[in-house]
């Protein structure tokens, strides 16, 4: 089962909570996010709240439909899509 695909770059993943809840994109021809409601039905687990608890608002800073607790750029799977580019955050 594929929950999220980011290979083409044809879908903007900087979305609001409702979009992540319902899902978006095209499962047959491009990038997509399956949707939290569908995952809930599949996994029978509770949803996590929309919660960016960083003082610097990481989701806005990194153009990302993602919810951060700390260290915004350490994990940013839904940030800007740059095909063929790999960037590692060294410390």
Protein Blocks (a to p, Z undefined) as FASTA:
>chain_A
ZZbdcfkopacfbdcfklmmnogcjfklmccdfbjklmmmmnopacdddddfbfklmmlm
nopacddfbhkllpcfkbccdehiacdddZZ
